[in-house]
């Protein structure tokens, strides 16, 4: 079976950046920044992204291109030994993340429907909070919308690399950025919005602690899709003449820009409507309808926003499902159709407890967390850094001569010294120190 390839370099960049620009940026980044005190968290996040994050991103894409296989098979073909377990960890991480991510993706479908009917278009934040709380606590609706989102994700992945993932990304990513900028213009003109801008951009380093740094590192890796095996799978579809050094910079800049724009969209509105910035995962679904209620033709903007948020969420979800599908295709020689249905159904089973975490299972706690929060914490703060760390060590030590040759051939020889330091030393020491202090 011949290996699929991206149709263009632009398609590869947009698809890879799209894996993070969806809910990773618009949903998760604002509430994580709000929870961790704003500016100081943003500064630490940026430091993590442009050192360890970009280094790990490049490392994983380089592994995929070198092996032309997904994570587990790539580790086995390039080195063997115990290294395939690093690939299996990344597959497991993708599995867990997509299970709770599909729940949030389902929320976007629900809010699209409520925007069309006008049911959730009001500036009354208390009412919006109640609408959101009642919706996520409804077990039948939670499972219905989660299933709908996951089903659409599977349909895209069934289309393959060029006709499914790449085609969607080329159209939807520019549209999302354009609408984000338009809505930021309205958010910043709300009374009291500048307090939110100050909170978001002014760092107070007295608030910094080990937990904040761990959250920043986890979010940096989440927002760049590092540690999932996703970048290894996407890298395996890259043509040999693609300059991964330059490509990794473009992907990092686009993903980070989306996060910062989302923060400028949501947090000023949070302060304008006196919402607690640490309100958690529902922050976007409470503040955005309040913004739309204050805008001329606000209902139309709401429909467009949640429709594009669905598309952005799908660019992420299809990229998270793809490593699971690629794993089944490479390891067990499944056809794409069989692999997609097998992986999708397995994810759906685990998504059920996540979907019920705010209703019938809200009091079912493990380590003080409901199933949704536990999946989020374990995957973002433990599995993602571990997966990224192992890929960095693999490149920095196990297969460095091979990576050196590949990057020299593509014209990226200048970055080799810094890249080696990040992979071999900085990433292991930083992640190890954060974990040790946290424990």
BELRAZI-V981093 format. One line per field, one symbol per residue. burial: # if it has 24 or more other C-alpha atoms within 12 Angstrom, else .. A space follows every 10 residues. Layout:
burial->???
//
This chain:
burial->..#####.## ########## ########## ########## ######.### ########## ########## #########. ..######## ########## ########## #####....# ###.#..##. ###.###.#. ########## ########.# ##.####### .######.## #.##.###.# ..#####.## #......... ########## ########## ########## .######### ########## ########## ########## ########## #####..##. ########## ########## ########## #....#..## ########## #########. .#.......# ########## ########## ########## ..##.##..# .#..##..## ########.# #..##....
//
